[in-house]
Amino acid sequence: MSVGLGATAVTAQETGNVIFFHPDGSGVNHWGAARMHVAGPDGELNWDRLPAIGVYTGHMADRLTGTSHGGATVHAYGVKVVNDSFGLNGTEEITAASGQQMSIAQEAMEADRAVGLIQTGHIAEPGTAVFVASSESRSNTDDIAAQVIESGAQVIMAGGERFLLPEGTEGRHGPGEREDDLNLIERAEELGYTIVYDRDEMMALDTDSVERVLGVFAHNHTFNDQEYERNLIDGLPTYSETAPTIAEMTEVALEILSQSETGFFAVIEEEGTDNIANNMNASGTLEALARADEATGVMLDFVDTNPDTLLVMAADSDAGGMQVVSGSSVPGEGEAVEATTRGGGILHGQQGSFGDAFMSAPDAEGVQHPFGIAWVGYEDVAGGILVRAAGFNSELVTPLMDNTDVYGLMHRTMFATPTD
């Protein structure tokens, strides 16, 4: 395909910063639903403002549909791996497309670039952790969390306090669950991290002077990835009310990372768009997408004032096969949708099965339209994934982009490895 590691350079400026945003599980269908809900069918999301666009092909070495840990490994190393991979090819060490036996984030740190890992899920989630950690199983969360803390990343923000504290130790968000007696909060302090636990503490940081930041914003994820009805029964909100949003984390992280005189690489993930959709929680998924789009706006604003920065966005699969259903299959405002559509899809409204129909934001004529959300099921599917980009080198995005090309574009931008 297009963005590889050979031939000659094509731009006067050789290198720049990279922001890789991974709104996990979000395909064109998810963004279409978000547009209708947030901006209306004639409106525009921040996602729509990204000028570069290419169709993403995300197959693994052994299957057509990407996985979160396998897909992240491809993004981090630029080579195809089997689906059950976390910073390895199955259980084998990887040589990256650059020829290095390290991820692109580790290569960035070797080049003295600042690295940030920003995540709404727990600290061992692959979308960010796989860039600095390797394991034979994504279930080895204690070991993965330790590798993230020891990685050298300048900014780490996530949930997952449970994986940072030993059993019997009470944290700010709940009890620790590590079985090795290792206290990674204390270790982070030894490594020079300033630790913050909620939105208020994060927003109070002096971003001009702080050198390393560890944000620990939840016991597990910063969201509750259950079906809407289960959250209602348990009395839980979709997102933690004390944790910062992905947009707020992004703004603070970029303020810190951009202090680096040698440039930076930021990996940012909204995990809720995947986990919540995989639980067929329609209301929660629309909230997660709105949050991801708000973060996209923060990143676009940063790129506008920092033209030496590439923003590239891609998911690796389509969570739940989410689709908008409107028309005769969906009743009017305040009326409940039916759990199944005529075609057999699983149809949800605002409160889940038999929930009230959603209402779009007004169209150009001021009319709001009722709709339901239909699902394929609880699985990730191949779906319609796009690579979107803005800023430095975004013109190198081509109409068809393999998952390995995401790595190629990022590597080309940070290290001036030229295009094919």
Secondary structure in CASP SS format (residue, H / E / C, confidence):
PFRMAT SS
TARGET T0000
AUTHOR 0000-0000-0000
METHOD secondary structure of the structure
MODEL  1
M C 1.00
S C 1.00
V C 1.00
G C 1.00
L C 1.00
G C 1.00
A C 1.00
T C 1.00
A C 1.00
V C 1.00
T C 1.00
A C 1.00
Q C 1.00
E C 1.00
T C 1.00
G C 1.00
N E 1.00
V E 1.00
I E 1.00
F E 1.00
F E 1.00
H E 1.00
P E 1.00
D C 1.00
G C 1.00
S C 1.00
G C 1.00
V H 1.00
N H 1.00
H H 1.00
W H 1.00
G H 1.00
A H 1.00
A H 1.00
R H 1.00
M H 1.00
H H 1.00
V H 1.00
A H 1.00
G C 1.00
P C 1.00
D C 1.00
G C 1.00
E C 1.00
L C 1.00
N C 1.00
W H 1.00
D H 1.00
R H 1.00
L C 1.00
P C 1.00
A E 1.00
I E 1.00
G E 1.00
V E 1.00
Y E 1.00
T E 1.00
G C 1.00
H C 1.00
M C 1.00
A C 1.00
D C 1.00
R C 1.00
L C 1.00
T C 1.00
G C 1.00
T C 1.00
S H 1.00
H H 1.00
G H 1.00
G H 1.00
A H 1.00
T H 1.00
V H 1.00
H H 1.00
A H 1.00
Y H 1.00
G C 1.00
V C 1.00
K C 1.00
V C 1.00
V C 1.00
N C 1.00
D C 1.00
S C 1.00
F E 1.00
G C 1.00
L C 1.00
N E 1.00
G C 1.00
T C 1.00
E E 1.00
E C 1.00
I C 1.00
T C 1.00
A C 1.00
A C 1.00
S C 1.00
G C 1.00
Q C 1.00
Q C 1.00
M C 1.00
S C 1.00
I H 1.00
A H 1.00
Q H 1.00
E H 1.00
A H 1.00
M H 1.00
E H 1.00
A C 1.00
D C 1.00
R C 1.00
A E 1.00
V E 1.00
G E 1.00
L E 1.00
I E 1.00
Q E 1.00
T E 1.00
G E 1.00
H E 1.00
I C 1.00
A C 1.00
E C 1.00
P H 1.00
G H 1.00
T H 1.00
A H 1.00
V C 1.00
F C 1.00
V C 1.00
A C 1.00
S C 1.00
S E 1.00
E C 1.00
S C 1.00
R C 1.00
S C 1.00
N C 1.00
T H 1.00
D H 1.00
D H 1.00
I H 1.00
A H 1.00
A H 1.00
Q H 1.00
V H 1.00
I H 1.00
E C 1.00
S C 1.00
G C 1.00
A C 1.00
Q C 1.00
V E 1.00
I E 1.00
M E 1.00
A E 1.00
G E 1.00
G C 1.00
E H 1.00
R H 1.00
F H 1.00
L C 1.00
L C 1.00
P E 1.00
E C 1.00
G C 1.00
T C 1.00
E E 1.00
G C 1.00
R C 1.00
H C 1.00
G C 1.00
P E 1.00
G C 1.00
E C 1.00
R E 1.00
E C 1.00
D C 1.00
D C 1.00
L C 1.00
N C 1.00
L H 1.00
I H 1.00
E H 1.00
R H 1.00
A H 1.00
E H 1.00
E H 1.00
L C 1.00
G C 1.00
Y C 1.00
T E 1.00
I E 1.00
V E 1.00
Y C 1.00
D C 1.00
R H 1.00
D H 1.00
E H 1.00
M H 1.00
M H 1.00
A C 1.00
L C 1.00
D C 1.00
T C 1.00
D C 1.00
S C 1.00
V C 1.00
E C 1.00
R C 1.00
V E 1.00
L E 1.00
G E 1.00
V E 1.00
F C 1.00
A C 1.00
H C 1.00
N C 1.00
H C 1.00
T C 1.00
F E 1.00
N C 1.00
D C 1.00
Q C 1.00
E C 1.00
Y H 1.00
E H 1.00
R H 1.00
N H 1.00
L H 1.00
I H 1.00
D H 1.00
G C 1.00
L C 1.00
P C 1.00
T C 1.00
Y E 1.00
S C 1.00
E C 1.00
T C 1.00
A C 1.00
P C 1.00
T C 1.00
I H 1.00
A H 1.00
E H 1.00
M H 1.00
T H 1.00
E H 1.00
V H 1.00
A H 1.00
L H 1.00
E H 1.00
I H 1.00
L H 1.00
S C 1.00
Q C 1.00
S C 1.00
E C 1.00
T C 1.00
G C 1.00
F E 1.00
F E 1.00
A E 1.00
V E 1.00
I E 1.00
E E 1.00
E E 1.00
E C 1.00
G H 1.00
T H 1.00
D H 1.00
N H 1.00
I H 1.00
A H 1.00
N H 1.00
N C 1.00
M C 1.00
N C 1.00
A H 1.00
S H 1.00
G H 1.00
T H 1.00
L H 1.00
E H 1.00
A H 1.00
L H 1.00
A H 1.00
R H 1.00
A H 1.00
D H 1.00
E H 1.00
A H 1.00
T H 1.00
G H 1.00
V H 1.00
M H 1.00
L H 1.00
D H 1.00
F H 1.00
V H 1.00
D H 1.00
T H 1.00
N C 1.00
P C 1.00
D C 1.00
T E 1.00
L E 1.00
L E 1.00
V E 1.00
M E 1.00
A C 1.00
A C 1.00
D C 1.00
S C 1.00
D E 1.00
A E 1.00
G C 1.00
G C 1.00
M C 1.00
Q E 1.00
V E 1.00
V E 1.00
S C 1.00
G C 1.00
S C 1.00
S C 1.00
V C 1.00
P C 1.00
G C 1.00
E C 1.00
G C 1.00
E C 1.00
A E 1.00
V C 1.00
E C 1.00
A C 1.00
T E 1.00
T C 1.00
R C 1.00
G C 1.00
G C 1.00
G C 1.00
I E 1.00
L E 1.00
H E 1.00
G E 1.00
Q C 1.00
Q C 1.00
G E 1.00
S C 1.00
F C 1.00
G C 1.00
D E 1.00
A C 1.00
F E 1.00
M E 1.00
S C 1.00
A C 1.00
P C 1.00
D C 1.00
A C 1.00
E C 1.00
G C 1.00
V C 1.00
Q C 1.00
H C 1.00
P E 1.00
F E 1.00
G E 1.00
I E 1.00
A E 1.00
W E 1.00
V C 1.00
G C 1.00
Y C 1.00
E C 1.00
D E 1.00
V E 1.00
A C 1.00
G C 1.00
G C 1.00
I C 1.00
L E 1.00
V E 1.00
R E 1.00
A E 1.00
A E 1.00
G E 1.00
F C 1.00
N C 1.00
S H 1.00
E H 1.00
L H 1.00
V C 1.00
T C 1.00
P C 1.00
L E 1.00
M E 1.00
D E 1.00
N H 1.00
T H 1.00
D H 1.00
V H 1.00
Y H 1.00
G H 1.00
L H 1.00
M H 1.00
H H 1.00
R H 1.00
T H 1.00
M H 1.00
F H 1.00
A C 1.00
T C 1.00
P C 1.00
T C 1.00
D C 1.00
END
